[in-house]
């Protein structure tokens, strides 16, 4: 029987995680012979978190204040993992999109059993990289209200941009210019 597979497209804001994940999912399904359940953090929690942050801070676009980071952020990720866990236990493959920086730095996805995932779960991570100035340009160009704090406090935001750990299940891909060869290598790694 095929193992349960959890794939993450992770990295910092503006790197193109969602775009690359959507480009990868048909290739992953075709090559694995199984469909994937696709779950993007912003789609799953965008409206909910906007409502809660509007109530808590008066700013529905707030995704950077101490209030968000201390009281809502971890609950979003816990919910994503609950949904992933449920789908994996039903035999579905899962692809998650989101920064996941705390969880990856803590090594949680390198030890799937600690996340309560099915024992046979194979986790692979695509860490999407982009130099900070190019990320800033793309963040400004997309003009999402959730990014205003980042742009207004860029030096503070840069302190939250971390380097992922080196691990065999994590592969980095720089996304300044799309490179078909690097993308193919990434897809191959994710199914490895």
C-alpha positions as semicolon CSV with decimal commas, in nm:
position;residue;x (nm);y (nm);z (nm)
1;X;0,000;0,000;0,000
2;X;0,120;0,351;-0,076
3;X;0,220;0,562;0,226
4;X;0,025;0,871;0,323
5;X;0,199;1,174;0,177
6;X;0,199;1,528;0,319
7;X;0,368;1,792;0,105
8;X;0,428;2,149;0,220
9;X;0,500;2,450;0,004
10;X;0,651;2,679;0,264
11;X;0,859;2,995;0,289
12;X;0,824;3,364;0,352
13;X;0,566;3,609;0,219
14;X;0,576;3,695;-0,148
15;X;0,796;3,407;-0,260
16;X;0,536;3,244;-0,486
17;X;0,447;2,942;-0,270
18;X;0,085;2,922;-0,384
19;X;0,165;2,977;-0,751
20;X;0,426;2,702;-0,751
21;X;0,207;2,465;-0,547
22;X;-0,078;2,504;-0,796
23;X;0,165;2,440;-1,079
24;X;0,301;2,131;-0,902
25;X;-0,022;1,963;-0,794
26;X;-0,123;1,814;-1,133
27;X;0,231;1,682;-1,182
28;X;0,235;1,533;-0,832
29;X;-0,103;1,366;-0,890
30;X;-0,004;1,234;-1,231
31;X;0,331;1,095;-1,116
32;X;0,203;0,947;-0,789
33;X;-0,116;0,811;-0,943
34;X;-0,318;0,971;-0,661
35;X;-0,500;1,302;-0,623
36;X;-0,404;1,556;-0,357
37;X;-0,620;1,749;-0,115
38;X;-0,503;2,112;-0,160
39;X;-0,518;2,347;0,139
40;X;-0,381;2,702;0,141
41;X;-0,361;2,880;0,478
42;X;-0,487;3,210;0,338
43;X;-0,787;3,046;0,171
44;X;-0,873;2,835;0,476
45;X;-0,841;3,110;0,737
46;X;-0,839;3,442;0,549
47;X;-1,199;3,551;0,613
48;X;-1,211;3,400;0,961
49;X;-0,887;3,562;1,074
50;X;-0,989;3,896;0,923
51;X;-1,308;3,889;1,126
52;X;-1,132;3,792;1,450
53;X;-0,852;4,049;1,406
54;X;-1,109;4,317;1,328
55;X;-1,274;4,239;1,661
56;X;-0,947;4,218;1,855
57;X;-0,740;4,501;1,707
58;X;-0,978;4,694;1,484
59;X;-0,767;4,598;1,181
60;X;-0,903;4,304;0,980
61;X;-0,580;4,296;0,775
62;X;-0,358;4,253;1,084
63;X;-0,135;3,946;1,048
64;X;0,178;4,086;1,215
65;X;0,086;4,239;1,551
66;X;0,177;4,070;1,879
67;X;-0,196;4,003;1,925
68;X;-0,211;3,800;1,604
69;X;0,124;3,628;1,653
70;X;0,053;3,534;2,016
71;X;-0,319;3,456;2,008
72;X;-0,433;3,350;1,660
73;X;-0,141;3,238;1,445
74;X;-0,078;2,903;1,615
75;X;-0,451;2,820;1,614
76;X;-0,461;2,868;1,235
77;X;-0,173;2,625;1,190
78;X;-0,322;2,379;1,438
79;X;-0,646;2,384;1,239
80;X;-0,460;2,324;0,914
81;X;-0,285;2,025;1,067
82;X;-0,615;1,891;1,202
83;X;-0,763;1,905;0,850
84;X;-0,450;1,745;0,703
85;X;-0,448;1,473;0,970
86;X;-0,812;1,390;0,904
87;X;-0,758;1,366;0,527
88;X;-0,441;1,159;0,566
89;X;-0,625;0,916;0,795
90;X;-0,885;0,878;0,518
91;X;-0,612;0,781;0,273
92;X;-0,587;1,116;0,097
93;X;-0,261;1,278;0,000
94;X;-0,236;1,637;0,123
95;X;-0,058;1,947;-0,003
96;X;-0,045;2,242;0,240
97;X;0,060;2,597;0,151
98;X;0,172;2,848;0,411
99;X;0,484;2,987;0,577
100;X;0,505;2,715;0,847
101;X;0,830;2,873;0,970
102;X;0,786;2,795;1,342
103;X;0,683;2,438;1,273
104;X;0,966;2,371;1,029
105;X;1,229;2,531;1,254
106;X;1,105;2,313;1,541
107;X;1,149;2,006;1,319
108;X;0,788;1,896;1,358
109;X;0,745;1,788;0,996
110;X;1,060;1,577;1,016
111;X;0,888;1,364;1,282
112;X;0,531;1,308;1,153
113;X;0,430;1,086;1,446
114;X;0,479;1,382;1,684
115;X;0,215;1,569;1,484
116;X;-0,028;1,282;1,531
117;X;-0,014;1,195;1,162
118;X;-0,069;0,836;1,046
119;X;0,239;0,626;1,120
120;X;0,322;0,572;0,753
121;X;0,307;0,943;0,660
122;X;0,591;1,069;0,444
123;X;0,646;1,446;0,473
124;X;0,829;1,648;0,210
125;X;0,885;2,023;0,215
126;X;0,936;2,263;-0,074
127;X;1,091;2,577;0,079
128;X;1,045;2,858;-0,172
129;X;1,319;3,122;-0,154
130;X;1,337;3,477;-0,279
131;X;1,589;3,751;-0,195
132;X;1,433;3,997;0,047
133;X;1,432;4,294;-0,192
134;X;1,257;4,094;-0,465
135;X;1,008;3,969;-0,204
136;X;0,946;4,330;-0,101
137;X;0,885;4,429;-0,463
138;X;0,636;4,144;-0,514
139;X;0,461;4,207;-0,184
140;X;0,415;4,574;-0,277
141;X;0,292;4,481;-0,627
142;X;0,023;4,243;-0,500
143;X;-0,115;4,524;-0,281
144;X;-0,274;4,297;-0,020
145;X;-0,385;4,486;0,292
146;X;-0,245;4,201;0,504
147;X;0,103;4,307;0,390
148;X;0,086;4,675;0,487
149;X;0,256;4,624;0,823
150;X;0,539;4,429;0,659
151;X;0,603;4,706;0,409
152;X;0,579;4,983;0,669
153;X;0,809;4,797;0,913
154;X;1,034;4,616;0,668
155;X;1,340;4,603;0,893
156;X;1,137;4,449;1,175
157;X;0,975;4,204;0,936
158;X;1,315;4,098;0,802
159;X;1,407;3,978;1,150
160;X;1,130;3,716;1,116
161;X;1,270;3,587;0,785
162;X;1,455;3,276;0,896
163;X;1,668;3,017;0,723
164;X;1,515;2,669;0,718
165;X;1,709;2,379;0,866
166;X;1,901;2,144;0,642
167;X;1,716;1,814;0,625
168;X;1,684;1,542;0,357
169;X;1,305;1,591;0,335
170;X;1,334;1,967;0,270
171;X;1,440;2,107;-0,066
172;X;1,490;2,475;-0,134
173;X;1,403;2,640;-0,465
174;X;1,483;3,000;-0,549
175;X;1,195;3,157;-0,739
176;X;1,334;3,482;-0,883
177;X;1,287;3,348;-1,236
178;X;1,098;3,026;-1,294
179;X;1,340;2,749;-1,386
180;X;1,175;2,440;-1,539
181;X;1,471;2,215;-1,456
182;X;1,479;2,318;-1,090
183;X;1,102;2,283;-1,069
184;X;1,119;1,930;-1,213
185;X;1,387;1,841;-0,958
186;X;1,165;1,979;-0,682
187;X;0,864;1,772;-0,793
188;X;1,083;1,461;-0,808
189;X;1,211;1,533;-0,457
190;X;0,859;1,581;-0,322
191;X;0,763;1,233;-0,442
192;X;1,087;1,074;-0,319
